[in-house]
Amino acid sequence: MGNGAKKFMYVNRRAPYGTIYALEGLEVVLIGAAFDQDVCMAFVDDGVYQLQKGQDTAESNMKNFSPTYRALGDYEVTKLYVEKESLEQRGMSEDDLMELTYEDEDDDYQEKPSIRIVNRGELTDLMEQQDVILNY
Amino acid sequence: MLHTINKSPFEKNSLDTCLRLAKPGSEILLLEDGVYAAVKGTAVEQQVMQALSDYTVYALGPDLKARGIEEKRLIDGIEVVGYDGFVDLAANSERVQSWL
């Protein structure tokens, strides 16, 4: 990643299937990552539902795009911040989320978790550190 | 940082989440349907008044006018700006976060 890279945060606040926001947002993240920027994602409000494990759209005839989140690590999108309060409000914990990992090239390609649970204060601070914030 | 909210507080939780996560001292601009949050006597009035102690809150004049909201109906402390003011706010902020 070059020194000219900007810090981008994509904030996801919508559930995955009721609207197109989540899918479109994910596509934008993957496109943006190809431009060698420092990209992270935040999952807030109903956005945490995007990371729910066990999504199965077979009977609803929609595309299950949840496996795409597993590709994020290969695009160097390795920081997925999930707001703790949003999880708790929905009766969820980290155990309900997909296990997403990336290979840390600076640490002998060890597999490390991409999902990081943060509280609202930590998320506020993270937002303040960004150059660009895009909401979906 | 400038935060903009363009959704009615009675339809979406954009206002709630913005107020939960915005750093005190930030600017918040209500525009489009977001301007309904600026009106006195609503269910979110207390929340907006509370926000005024932590943030500078603006409402976009042309969007108020379009919705028939006279300035005297606004919660005290909310500043009305035009499109030029919107541009100044954006230009003077390092970042803009648009809560949709």
gemmi code that builds the backbone of each chain (N, CA, C; Angstrom):
import gemmi

chains = {
    "A": [
        ("MET", (0.845, -1.203, 0.000), (0.000, 0.000, 0.000), (0.877, 1.248, 0.000)),
        ("GLY", (0.705, 2.119, -0.960), (1.558, 3.293, -1.076), (1.310, 4.305, 0.027)),
        ("ASN", (2.246, 5.226, 0.176), (2.095, 6.228, 1.228), (1.001, 7.232, 0.910)),
        ("GLY", (0.633, 7.318, -0.371), (-0.408, 8.252, -0.749), (-1.810, 7.717, -0.507)),
        ("ALA", (-1.895, 6.513, 0.060), (-3.207, 5.895, 0.260), (-4.034, 6.692, 1.249)),
        ("LYS", (-5.294, 6.846, 0.914), (-6.216, 7.508, 1.841), (-6.931, 6.468, 2.671)),
        ("LYS", (-7.365, 6.900, 3.847), (-8.115, 5.999, 4.715), (-9.605, 6.117, 4.401)),
        ("PHE", (-10.187, 5.030, 3.941), (-11.603, 4.976, 3.602), (-12.334, 4.122, 4.616)),
        ("MET", (-13.470, 4.602, 5.086), (-14.340, 3.754, 5.900), (-15.709, 3.663, 5.229)),
        ("TYR", (-16.174, 2.432, 5.068), (-17.510, 2.206, 4.548), (-18.397, 1.811, 5.718)),
        ("VAL", (-19.425, 2.604, 5.970), (-20.310, 2.361, 7.106), (-21.579, 1.684, 6.604)),
        ("ASN", (-21.831, 0.492, 7.102), (-22.982, -0.302, 6.645), (-24.041, -0.347, 7.735)),
        ("ARG", (-25.238, 0.142, 7.415), (-26.281, 0.242, 8.432), (-27.577, -0.436, 8.023)),
        ("ARG", (-27.530, -1.241, 6.959), (-28.769, -1.852, 6.465), (-28.662, -3.364, 6.465)),
        ("ALA", (-29.789, -4.033, 6.696), (-29.855, -5.490, 6.631), (-29.636, -5.939, 5.181)),
        ("PRO", (-29.226, -7.197, 4.991), (-28.730, -7.614, 3.671), (-29.736, -7.750, 2.528)),
        ("TYR", (-30.952, -8.173, 2.745), (-31.781, -8.551, 1.590), (-32.972, -7.637, 1.302)),
        ("GLY", (-33.446, -6.897, 2.291), (-34.635, -6.072, 2.102), (-34.425, -4.937, 1.118)),
        ("THR", (-33.213, -4.424, 1.075), (-32.870, -3.370, 0.123), (-31.550, -3.736, -0.546)),
        ("ILE", (-31.183, -2.964, -1.535), (-29.980, -3.270, -2.310), (-28.733, -2.637, -1.696)),
        ("TYR", (-28.905, -1.842, -0.648), (-27.768, -1.102, -0.075), (-26.581, -2.001, 0.277)),
        ("ALA", (-26.857, -3.106, 0.976), (-25.753, -3.926, 1.480), (-24.942, -4.518, 0.334)),
        ("LEU", (-25.634, -5.070, -0.646), (-24.943, -5.685, -1.782), (-24.164, -4.642, -2.578)),
        ("GLU", (-24.803, -3.514, -2.852), (-24.130, -2.462, -3.610), (-22.936, -1.918, -2.841)),
        ("GLY", (-23.131, -1.766, -1.524), (-22.039, -1.260, -0.686), (-20.845, -2.192, -0.728)),
        ("LEU", (-21.114, -3.470, -0.659), (-20.035, -4.463, -0.695), (-19.293, -4.405, -2.033)),
        ("GLU", (-20.045, -4.235, -3.107), (-19.408, -4.140, -4.421), (-18.492, -2.922, -4.498)),
        ("VAL", (-18.958, -1.827, -3.928), (-18.144, -0.611, -3.954), (-16.859, -0.813, -3.149)),
        ("VAL", (-16.970, -1.507, -2.030), (-15.783, -1.778, -1.217), (-14.760, -2.569, -2.029)),
        ("LEU", (-15.232, -3.586, -2.732), (-14.317, -4.429, -3.499), (-13.687, -3.653, -4.654)),
        ("ILE", (-14.484, -2.796, -5.278), (-13.942, -1.953, -6.351), (-12.919, -0.981, -5.778)),
        ("GLY", (-13.296, -0.338, -4.669), (-12.400, 0.644, -4.044), (-11.087, 0.020, -3.609)),
        ("ALA", (-11.166, -1.225, -3.146), (-9.959, -1.894, -2.650), (-8.954, -2.107, -3.772)),
        ("ALA", (-9.443, -2.232, -5.004), (-8.543, -2.440, -6.141), (-7.697, -1.203, -6.415)),
        ("PHE", (-8.073, -0.054, -5.841), (-7.331, 1.180, -6.055), (-6.290, 1.427, -4.973)),
        ("ASP", (-5.955, 0.371, -4.244), (-4.835, 0.445, -3.320), (-5.011, 1.514, -2.239)),
        ("GLN", (-6.214, 1.600, -1.700), (-6.444, 2.526, -0.601), (-6.506, 1.745, 0.715)),
        ("ASP", (-6.446, 2.466, 1.819), (-6.529, 1.838, 3.133), (-8.008, 1.764, 3.533)),
        ("VAL", (-8.602, 0.607, 3.283), (-10.054, 0.476, 3.412), (-10.437, -0.289, 4.677)),
        ("CYS", (-11.416, 0.233, 5.403), (-11.998, -0.546, 6.491), (-13.520, -0.440, 6.383)),
        ("MET", (-14.211, -1.296, 7.107), (-15.668, -1.283, 7.086), (-16.189, -1.214, 8.515)),
        ("ALA", (-17.327, -0.556, 8.679), (-17.988, -0.537, 9.984), (-19.393, -1.092, 9.798)),
        ("PHE", (-19.840, -1.876, 10.755), (-21.181, -2.459, 10.716), (-21.942, -1.968, 11.939)),
        ("VAL", (-22.993, -1.204, 11.665), (-23.734, -0.503, 12.698), (-25.227, -0.714, 12.444)),
        ("ASP", (-26.039, -0.641, 13.501), (-27.490, -0.824, 13.371), (-27.778, -2.160, 12.656)),
        ("ASP", (-28.757, -2.169, 11.740), (-29.098, -3.420, 11.055), (-27.958, -3.930, 10.167)),
        ("GLY", (-26.949, -3.137, 9.965), (-25.787, -3.571, 9.188), (-25.124, -4.807, 9.765)),
        ("VAL", (-25.253, -5.011, 11.078), (-24.629, -6.196, 11.686), (-25.260, -7.485, 11.144)),
        ("TYR", (-26.512, -7.394, 10.673), (-27.167, -8.587, 10.113), (-26.460, -9.082, 8.851)),
        ("GLN", (-25.712, -8.214, 8.196), (-24.988, -8.635, 6.994), (-23.987, -9.736, 7.291)),
        ("LEU", (-23.478, -9.743, 8.532), (-22.414, -10.688, 8.892), (-22.941, -11.919, 9.619)),
        ("GLN", (-24.255, -12.018, 9.767), (-24.871, -13.182, 10.411), (-24.432, -14.461, 9.702)),
        ("LYS", (-24.012, -15.442, 10.480), (-23.617, -16.707, 9.843), (-24.851, -17.515, 9.448)),
        ("GLY", (-24.680, -18.439, 8.524), (-25.756, -19.358, 8.158), (-26.815, -18.775, 7.244)),
        ("GLN", (-26.501, -17.748, 6.477), (-27.492, -17.186, 5.553), (-27.754, -18.186, 4.425)),
        ("ASP", (-29.027, -18.400, 4.114), (-29.400, -19.382, 3.093), (-30.576, -18.833, 2.302)),
        ("THR", (-30.332, -18.461, 1.066), (-31.372, -17.812, 0.271), (-31.992, -18.771, -0.750)),
        ("ALA", (-31.695, -20.044, -0.621), (-32.133, -21.015, -1.633), (-33.632, -20.934, -1.895)),
        ("GLU", (-34.420, -20.827, -0.847), (-35.869, -20.854, -1.026), (-36.459, -19.493, -1.366)),
        ("SER", (-35.680, -18.447, -1.175), (-36.215, -17.110, -1.450), (-35.806, -16.613, -2.831)),
        ("ASN", (-35.005, -17.420, -3.522), (-34.652, -17.097, -4.901), (-33.894, -15.782, -5.035)),
        ("MET", (-33.094, -15.481, -4.014), (-32.229, -14.300, -4.115), (-30.781, -14.756, -4.062)),
        ("LYS", (-29.906, -13.894, -4.514), (-28.491, -14.255, -4.473), (-27.980, -14.151, -3.034)),
        ("ASN", (-27.394, -15.242, -2.541), (-26.760, -15.192, -1.224), (-25.358, -14.624, -1.416)),
        ("PHE", (-25.212, -13.349, -1.056), (-23.893, -12.735, -1.277), (-23.011, -12.778, -0.039)),
        ("SER", (-23.487, -13.473, 1.016), (-22.676, -13.482, 2.237), (-21.291, -14.119, 2.045)),
        ("PRO", (-21.142, -15.134, 1.153), (-19.785, -15.669, 0.986), (-18.792, -14.636, 0.445)),
        ("THR", (-19.319, -13.584, -0.201), (-18.429, -12.565, -0.761), (-17.610, -11.869, 0.325)),
        ("TYR", (-18.175, -11.798, 1.540), (-17.432, -11.145, 2.626), (-16.122, -11.882, 2.918)),
        ("ARG", (-16.139, -13.202, 2.604), (-14.907, -13.970, 2.837), (-13.789, -13.554, 1.894)),
        ("ALA", (-14.153, -12.944, 0.769), (-13.138, -12.523, -0.203), (-12.451, -11.228, 0.212)),
        ("LEU", (-13.028, -10.519, 1.157), (-12.503, -9.196, 1.510), (-11.034, -9.259, 1.917)),
        ("GLY", (-10.673, -10.314, 2.651), (-9.288, -10.453, 3.115), (-8.305, -10.479, 1.959)),
        ("ASP", (-8.704, -11.112, 0.852), (-7.821, -11.198, -0.314), (-7.652, -9.846, -1.001)),
        ("TYR", (-8.588, -8.933, -0.724), (-8.502, -7.576, -1.275), (-7.881, -6.615, -0.256)),
        ("GLU", (-7.266, -7.179, 0.745), (-6.633, -6.387, 1.810), (-7.623, -5.528, 2.584)),
        ("VAL", (-8.871, -5.945, 2.604), (-9.845, -5.309, 3.495), (-9.910, -6.208, 4.732)),
        ("THR", (-9.163, -5.831, 5.742), (-8.930, -6.740, 6.874), (-9.448, -6.187, 8.194)),
        ("LYS", (-10.079, -5.015, 8.125), (-10.594, -4.401, 9.354), (-12.095, -4.217, 9.228)),
        ("LEU", (-12.839, -5.105, 9.849), (-14.299, -5.040, 9.833), (-14.755, -4.750, 11.260)),
        ("TYR", (-15.070, -3.502, 11.512), (-15.451, -3.098, 12.860), (-16.955, -3.274, 13.050)),
        ("VAL", (-17.340, -3.993, 14.089), (-18.748, -4.230, 14.371), (-19.077, -3.572, 15.704)),
        ("GLU", (-20.099, -2.724, 15.697), (-20.432, -2.009, 16.929), (-21.117, -2.951, 17.922)),
        ("LYS", (-20.537, -3.029, 19.107), (-21.018, -3.924, 20.156), (-22.469, -3.625, 20.533)),
        ("GLU", (-22.790, -2.331, 20.643), (-24.135, -1.962, 21.075), (-25.187, -2.423, 20.060)),
        ("SER", (-24.855, -2.350, 18.775), (-25.808, -2.781, 17.751), (-26.045, -4.286, 17.833)),
        ("LEU", (-24.987, -5.042, 18.095), (-25.129, -6.496, 18.264), (-26.033, -6.790, 19.450)),
        ("GLU", (-25.729, -6.155, 20.581), (-26.462, -6.442, 21.816), (-27.939, -6.106, 21.687)),
        ("GLN", (-28.203, -4.994, 21.008), (-29.585, -4.559, 20.828), (-30.383, -5.602, 20.050)),
        ("ARG", (-29.685, -6.376, 19.238), (-30.334, -7.396, 18.400), (-30.175, -8.791, 18.968)),
        ("GLY", (-29.749, -8.886, 20.240), (-29.602, -10.180, 20.890), (-28.509, -11.029, 20.287)),
        ("MET", (-27.507, -10.379, 19.713), (-26.433, -11.110, 19.032), (-25.108, -10.904, 19.752)),
        ("SER", (-24.188, -11.843, 19.468), (-22.821, -11.677, 19.948), (-21.891, -12.055, 18.802)),
        ("GLU", (-20.609, -11.958, 19.050), (-19.630, -12.284, 18.006), (-19.832, -13.712, 17.491)),
        ("ASP", (-20.317, -14.608, 18.363), (-20.504, -16.015, 17.964), (-21.543, -16.166, 16.849)),
        ("ASP", (-22.419, -15.184, 16.699), (-23.448, -15.260, 15.657), (-22.926, -14.830, 14.287)),
        ("LEU", (-21.709, -14.309, 14.259), (-21.190, -13.750, 13.007), (-20.329, -14.760, 12.266)),
        ("MET", (-20.251, -14.592, 10.971), (-19.376, -15.430, 10.149), (-17.940, -15.288, 10.642)),
        ("GLU", (-17.182, -16.356, 10.486), (-15.758, -16.263, 10.825), (-15.013, -15.772, 9.597)),
        ("LEU", (-14.565, -14.554, 9.649), (-13.854, -13.964, 8.507), (-12.400, -13.754, 8.906)),
        ("THR", (-11.512, -14.187, 8.044), (-10.093, -14.089, 8.370), (-9.309, -13.523, 7.190)),
        ("TYR", (-8.093, -13.138, 7.471), (-7.170, -12.733, 6.409), (-5.795, -13.284, 6.750)),
        ("GLU", (-4.945, -13.341, 5.725), (-3.569, -13.792, 5.947), (-2.688, -12.569, 6.109)),
        ("ASP", (-2.029, -12.477, 7.258), (-1.198, -11.307, 7.556), (0.170, -11.473, 6.907)),
        ("GLU", (0.393, -10.737, 5.828), (1.653, -10.906, 5.093), (2.848, -10.383, 5.877)),
        ("ASP", (2.578, -9.554, 6.900), (3.676, -9.050, 7.730), (3.980, -9.991, 8.889)),
        ("ASP", (3.226, -11.066, 8.983), (3.408, -11.973, 10.120), (3.340, -13.419, 9.620)),
        ("ASP", (4.195, -13.706, 8.624), (4.336, -15.070, 8.109), (3.006, -15.653, 7.611)),
        ("TYR", (2.166, -14.784, 7.075), (0.878, -15.195, 6.486), (0.008, -15.982, 7.457)),
        ("GLN", (0.075, -15.603, 8.698), (-0.802, -16.238, 9.690), (-2.245, -15.798, 9.455)),
        ("GLU", (-3.165, -16.709, 9.667), (-4.590, -16.369, 9.551), (-5.031, -15.613, 10.790)),
        ("LYS", (-5.646, -14.467, 10.569), (-6.100, -13.658, 11.693), (-7.542, -13.233, 11.461)),
        ("PRO", (-8.281, -13.017, 12.538), (-9.676, -12.607, 12.361), (-9.794, -11.181, 11.821)),
        ("SER", (-10.721, -10.965, 10.896), (-10.955, -9.626, 10.345), (-11.961, -8.835, 11.183)),
        ("ILE", (-12.873, -9.559, 11.831), (-13.931, -8.881, 12.577), (-13.414, -8.419, 13.938)),
        ("ARG", (-13.637, -7.159, 14.209), (-13.238, -6.601, 15.500), (-14.447, -5.931, 16.126)),
        ("ILE", (-14.816, -6.379, 17.312), (-15.946, -5.792, 18.016), (-15.474, -4.533, 18.735)),
        ("VAL", (-16.145, -3.438, 18.473), (-15.747, -2.166, 19.097), (-16.971, -1.518, 19.736)),
        ("ASN", (-16.747, -0.744, 20.773), (-17.890, -0.028, 21.354), (-18.038, 1.326, 20.664)),
        ("ARG", (-19.111, 2.017, 21.014), (-19.427, 3.230, 20.245), (-18.329, 4.285, 20.343)),
        ("GLY", (-17.709, 4.392, 21.506), (-16.641, 5.384, 21.668), (-15.458, 5.071, 20.766)),
        ("GLU", (-15.128, 3.791, 20.704), (-14.020, 3.382, 19.833), (-14.352, 3.645, 18.368)),
        ("LEU", (-15.623, 3.408, 18.023), (-16.033, 3.629, 16.631), (-15.995, 5.112, 16.284)),
        ("THR", (-16.412, 5.944, 17.237), (-16.323, 7.396, 17.032), (-14.881, 7.794, 16.727)),
        ("ASP", (-13.954, 7.277, 17.522), (-12.542, 7.616, 17.312), (-12.061, 7.131, 15.950)),
        ("LEU", (-12.476, 5.924, 15.569), (-12.062, 5.387, 14.266), (-12.564, 6.269, 13.126)),
        ("MET", (-13.813, 6.747, 13.260), (-14.370, 7.598, 12.211), (-13.562, 8.885, 12.075)),
        ("GLU", (-13.120, 9.401, 13.212), (-12.350, 10.653, 13.194), (-11.002, 10.474, 12.507)),
        ("GLN", (-10.534, 9.235, 12.417), (-9.209, 8.998, 11.814), (-9.270, 8.839, 10.290)),
        ("GLN", (-10.473, 8.826, 9.720), (-10.599, 8.540, 8.287), (-10.425, 9.790, 7.435)),
        ("ASP", (-10.044, 9.574, 6.180), (-10.052, 10.665, 5.200), (-11.412, 10.754, 4.513)),
        ("VAL", (-12.010, 9.598, 4.264), (-13.286, 9.555, 3.546), (-14.195, 8.537, 4.230)),
        ("ILE", (-15.461, 8.909, 4.440), (-16.424, 7.985, 5.022), (-17.628, 7.894, 4.099)),
        ("LEU", (-17.988, 6.681, 3.731), (-19.141, 6.486, 2.856), (-20.159, 5.590, 3.556)),
        ("ASN", (-21.393, 6.009, 3.529), (-22.461, 5.277, 4.225), (-23.354, 4.509, 3.260)),
        ("TYR", (-23.711, 3.302, 3.660), (-24.655, 2.495, 2.885), (-25.721, 1.917, 3.783)),
    ],
    "B": [
        ("MET", (-15.755, 17.501, 11.905), (-16.416, 16.762, 10.815), (-17.851, 17.249, 10.661)),
        ("LEU", (-18.266, 17.373, 9.418), (-19.666, 17.719, 9.138), (-20.471, 16.436, 8.925)),
        ("HIS", (-21.567, 16.315, 9.658), (-22.482, 15.196, 9.460), (-23.745, 15.725, 8.809)),
        ("THR", (-24.209, 15.061, 7.775), (-25.485, 15.465, 7.190), (-26.505, 14.345, 7.380)),
        ("ILE", (-27.755, 14.748, 7.627), (-28.842, 13.775, 7.798), (-29.974, 14.178, 6.863)),
        ("ASN", (-30.356, 13.277, 5.976), (-31.390, 13.640, 4.996), (-32.651, 12.780, 5.116)),
        ("LYS", (-32.790, 12.074, 6.243), (-33.972, 11.238, 6.422), (-34.810, 11.728, 7.607)),
        ("SER", (-36.110, 11.602, 7.485), (-37.002, 11.957, 8.580), (-36.662, 11.118, 9.810)),
        ("PRO", (-36.626, 11.741, 10.988), (-36.320, 10.969, 12.206), (-37.461, 10.029, 12.579)),
        ("PHE", (-38.606, 10.192, 11.929), (-39.761, 9.333, 12.239), (-39.825, 8.136, 11.303)),
        ("GLU", (-38.969, 8.140, 10.275), (-38.959, 7.039, 9.332), (-37.716, 6.177, 9.480)),
        ("LYS", (-36.585, 6.830, 9.785), (-35.300, 6.110, 9.837), (-34.562, 6.474, 11.120)),
        ("ASN", (-33.582, 5.651, 11.470), (-32.816, 5.917, 12.681), (-31.524, 6.693, 12.413)),
        ("SER", (-31.448, 7.339, 11.257), (-30.209, 8.054, 10.900), (-29.824, 9.099, 11.944)),
        ("LEU", (-30.829, 9.832, 12.444), (-30.541, 10.851, 13.458), (-30.002, 10.199, 14.729)),
        ("ASP", (-30.681, 9.145, 15.193), (-30.239, 8.446, 16.415), (-28.785, 8.021, 16.303)),
        ("THR", (-28.480, 7.382, 15.184), (-27.146, 6.802, 15.048), (-26.097, 7.885, 14.876)),
        ("CYS", (-26.437, 8.916, 14.151), (-25.507, 10.035, 14.022), (-25.196, 10.616, 15.396)),
        ("LEU", (-26.242, 10.843, 16.206), (-26.022, 11.446, 17.518), (-25.278, 10.498, 18.457)),
        ("ARG", (-25.414, 9.215, 18.215), (-24.702, 8.237, 19.052), (-23.212, 8.217, 18.728)),
        ("LEU", (-22.873, 8.472, 17.470), (-21.483, 8.246, 17.040), (-20.696, 9.512, 16.696)),
        ("ALA", (-21.374, 10.621, 16.520), (-20.644, 11.843, 16.155), (-19.875, 12.376, 17.356)),
        ("LYS", (-18.684, 12.830, 17.097), (-17.842, 13.369, 18.170), (-18.370, 14.739, 18.596)),
        ("PRO", (-18.473, 14.963, 19.897), (-18.916, 16.292, 20.348), (-18.044, 17.390, 19.742)),
        ("GLY", (-18.688, 18.495, 19.383), (-17.969, 19.571, 18.705), (-18.161, 19.540, 17.204)),
        ("SER", (-18.736, 18.465, 16.699), (-18.968, 18.351, 15.261), (-20.134, 19.238, 14.824)),
        ("GLU", (-20.223, 19.423, 13.494), (-21.369, 20.127, 12.930), (-22.346, 19.102, 12.359)),
        ("ILE", (-23.640, 19.384, 12.550), (-24.671, 18.509, 11.985), (-25.601, 19.355, 11.141)),
        ("LEU", (-25.765, 18.968, 9.888), (-26.671, 19.689, 8.992), (-27.868, 18.804, 8.660)),
        ("LEU", (-29.061, 19.311, 8.966), (-30.297, 18.610, 8.605), (-30.738, 19.116, 7.244)),
        ("LEU", (-31.007, 18.196, 6.332), (-31.470, 18.618, 5.006), (-32.481, 17.612, 4.472)),
        ("GLU", (-33.100, 17.952, 3.335), (-34.175, 17.140, 2.769), (-35.159, 16.765, 3.896)),
        ("ASP", (-35.575, 15.475, 3.969), (-36.535, 15.110, 5.016), (-35.929, 15.169, 6.421)),
        ("GLY", (-34.632, 15.315, 6.486), (-33.975, 15.454, 7.794), (-34.404, 16.710, 8.530)),
        ("VAL", (-34.895, 17.720, 7.801), (-35.270, 18.981, 8.440), (-36.461, 18.832, 9.390)),
        ("TYR", (-37.228, 17.756, 9.250), (-38.356, 17.571, 10.174), (-37.888, 17.433, 11.620)),
        ("ALA", (-36.639, 17.037, 11.813), (-36.097, 16.907, 13.175), (-35.881, 18.266, 13.834)),
        ("ALA", (-35.874, 19.326, 13.027), (-35.566, 20.661, 13.550), (-36.782, 21.359, 14.149)),
        ("VAL", (-37.960, 20.759, 13.972), (-39.201, 21.431, 14.360), (-39.496, 21.252, 15.855)),
        ("LYS", (-40.007, 22.333, 16.460), (-40.428, 22.299, 17.874), (-41.624, 21.385, 18.087)),
        ("GLY", (-41.721, 20.812, 19.256), (-42.931, 20.096, 19.660), (-43.065, 18.704, 19.089)),
        ("THR", (-41.989, 18.155, 18.529), (-42.077, 16.794, 18.001), (-41.566, 15.796, 19.042)),
        ("ALA", (-41.710, 14.519, 18.723), (-41.254, 13.461, 19.619), (-39.731, 13.433, 19.759)),
        ("VAL", (-39.023, 14.077, 18.834), (-37.560, 14.059, 18.928), (-36.999, 15.401, 19.411)),
        ("GLU", (-37.892, 16.294, 19.844), (-37.430, 17.626, 20.250), (-36.381, 17.562, 21.365)),
        ("GLN", (-36.668, 16.741, 22.389), (-35.727, 16.640, 23.514), (-34.357, 16.151, 23.041)),
        ("GLN", (-34.411, 15.194, 22.160), (-33.169, 14.608, 21.642), (-32.344, 15.664, 20.884)),
        ("VAL", (-33.037, 16.475, 20.105), (-32.344, 17.510, 19.332), (-31.834, 18.608, 20.259)),
        ("MET", (-32.643, 18.956, 21.273), (-32.189, 19.980, 22.216), (-30.951, 19.511, 22.963)),
        ("GLN", (-30.962, 18.242, 23.337), (-29.788, 17.653, 23.983), (-28.575, 17.737, 23.047)),
        ("ALA", (-28.824, 17.456, 21.788), (-27.732, 17.469, 20.798), (-27.122, 18.863, 20.676)),
        ("LEU", (-27.946, 19.893, 20.883), (-27.458, 21.261, 20.728), (-26.391, 21.614, 21.763)),
        ("SER", (-26.351, 20.853, 22.858), (-25.298, 21.141, 23.836), (-23.966, 20.518, 23.417)),
        ("ASP", (-24.012, 19.547, 22.525), (-22.766, 18.890, 22.091), (-22.328, 19.278, 20.685)),
        ("TYR", (-23.281, 19.716, 19.874), (-22.979, 19.953, 18.464), (-23.559, 21.290, 18.012)),
        ("THR", (-23.047, 21.791, 16.883), (-23.694, 22.908, 16.217), (-24.637, 22.304, 15.173)),
        ("VAL", (-25.905, 22.663, 15.281), (-26.900, 22.037, 14.409), (-27.448, 23.073, 13.419)),
        ("TYR", (-27.446, 22.703, 12.157), (-27.943, 23.566, 11.096), (-29.100, 22.878, 10.370)),
        ("ALA", (-29.966, 23.694, 9.772), (-31.014, 23.149, 8.902), (-30.947, 23.908, 7.577)),
        ("LEU", (-31.181, 23.208, 6.497), (-31.071, 23.821, 5.167), (-32.356, 24.577, 4.826)),
        ("GLY", (-32.236, 25.896, 4.691), (-33.374, 26.766, 4.468), (-34.271, 26.372, 3.303)),
        ("PRO", (-33.703, 26.133, 2.127), (-34.560, 25.798, 0.982), (-35.405, 24.544, 1.217)),
        ("ASP", (-34.858, 23.589, 1.988), (-35.627, 22.377, 2.262), (-36.721, 22.632, 3.308)),
        ("LEU", (-36.465, 23.558, 4.223), (-37.511, 23.967, 5.164), (-38.647, 24.623, 4.386)),
        ("LYS", (-38.275, 25.548, 3.505), (-39.273, 26.279, 2.717), (-40.109, 25.327, 1.882)),
        ("ALA", (-39.448, 24.385, 1.238), (-40.154, 23.439, 0.369), (-41.217, 22.669, 1.150)),
        ("ARG", (-40.948, 22.471, 2.443), (-41.870, 21.686, 3.276), (-42.806, 22.571, 4.105)),
        ("GLY", (-42.777, 23.865, 3.843), (-43.683, 24.772, 4.536), (-43.352, 24.980, 5.995)),
        ("ILE", (-42.107, 24.790, 6.354), (-41.706, 24.961, 7.753), (-41.125, 26.361, 7.938)),
        ("GLU", (-41.849, 27.200, 8.685), (-41.363, 28.547, 8.940), (-40.287, 28.504, 10.019)),
        ("GLU", (-39.375, 29.458, 9.927), (-38.245, 29.447, 10.861), (-38.674, 29.578, 12.315)),
        ("LYS", (-39.804, 30.237, 12.555), (-40.232, 30.401, 13.945), (-40.648, 29.074, 14.577)),
        ("ARG", (-40.866, 28.073, 13.755), (-41.231, 26.753, 14.291), (-40.013, 25.906, 14.660)),
        ("LEU", (-38.827, 26.444, 14.424), (-37.624, 25.644, 14.679), (-37.202, 25.701, 16.147)),
        ("ILE", (-36.612, 24.654, 16.597), (-36.053, 24.591, 17.945), (-34.985, 25.677, 18.076)),
        ("ASP", (-35.050, 26.426, 19.193), (-34.091, 27.516, 19.397), (-32.670, 26.970, 19.401)),
        ("GLY", (-31.810, 27.681, 18.695), (-30.405, 27.268, 18.667), (-30.006, 26.628, 17.358)),
        ("ILE", (-31.006, 26.225, 16.574), (-30.690, 25.660, 15.263), (-30.477, 26.794, 14.265)),
        ("GLU", (-29.378, 26.732, 13.559), (-29.079, 27.782, 12.582), (-29.547, 27.373, 11.198)),
        ("VAL", (-30.209, 28.302, 10.525), (-30.654, 28.033, 9.157), (-29.573, 28.513, 8.188)),
        ("VAL", (-29.207, 27.645, 7.250), (-28.229, 28.037, 6.229), (-28.810, 27.781, 4.838)),
        ("GLY", (-28.314, 28.519, 3.860), (-28.696, 28.294, 2.462), (-27.703, 27.346, 1.809)),
        ("TYR", (-27.842, 27.197, 0.502), (-26.907, 26.315, -0.212), (-25.474, 26.828, -0.090)),
        ("ASP", (-25.330, 28.174, -0.064), (-23.974, 28.719, 0.077), (-23.383, 28.342, 1.433)),
        ("GLY", (-24.255, 28.380, 2.468), (-23.789, 27.988, 3.802), (-23.418, 26.518, 3.860)),
        ("PHE", (-24.187, 25.700, 3.158), (-23.910, 24.264, 3.063), (-22.518, 24.056, 2.454)),
        ("VAL", (-22.256, 24.798, 1.377), (-20.944, 24.678, 0.725), (-19.829, 25.085, 1.683)),
        ("ASP", (-20.054, 26.199, 2.415), (-19.026, 26.645, 3.370), (-18.780, 25.581, 4.440)),
        ("LEU", (-19.864, 25.006, 4.956), (-19.716, 23.978, 5.993), (-18.901, 22.801, 5.476)),
        ("ALA", (-19.231, 22.377, 4.268), (-18.517, 21.229, 3.692), (-17.060, 21.577, 3.422)),
        ("ALA", (-16.847, 22.789, 2.889), (-15.484, 23.186, 2.520), (-14.608, 23.388, 3.757)),
        ("ASN", (-15.235, 23.784, 4.869), (-14.460, 24.036, 6.083), (-14.282, 22.802, 6.951)),
        ("SER", (-14.869, 21.683, 6.529), (-14.727, 20.446, 7.296), (-13.702, 19.551, 6.615)),
        ("GLU", (-12.953, 18.871, 7.439), (-11.975, 17.937, 6.862), (-12.681, 16.780, 6.179)),
        ("ARG", (-13.830, 16.391, 6.760), (-14.568, 15.238, 6.242), (-16.046, 15.542, 6.311)),
        ("VAL", (-16.799, 14.848, 5.467), (-18.256, 14.921, 5.544), (-18.770, 13.496, 5.640)),
        ("GLN", (-19.653, 13.273, 6.584), (-20.285, 11.956, 6.654), (-21.773, 12.123, 6.403)),
        ("SER", (-22.263, 11.488, 5.342), (-23.677, 11.607, 4.982), (-24.434, 10.404, 5.535)),
        ("TRP", (-25.225, 10.645, 6.562), (-26.028, 9.557, 7.151), (-27.280, 9.380, 6.306)),
        ("LEU", (-27.410, 8.218, 5.682), (-28.531, 8.001, 4.759), (-29.648, 7.219, 5.430)),
    ],
}
model = gemmi.Model(1)
for chain_id, residues in chains.items():
    chain = gemmi.Chain(chain_id)
    for i, (resn, *xyz) in enumerate(residues, 1):
        res = gemmi.Residue()
        res.name, res.seqid = resn, gemmi.SeqId(i, " ")
        for name, pos in zip(("N", "CA", "C"), xyz):
            atom = gemmi.Atom()
            atom.name, atom.element = name, gemmi.Element(name[0])
            atom.pos, atom.b_iso = gemmi.Position(*pos), 0.0
            res.add_atom(atom)
        chain.add_residue(res)
    model.add_chain(chain)
structure = gemmi.Structure()
structure.add_model(model)
structure.setup_entities()
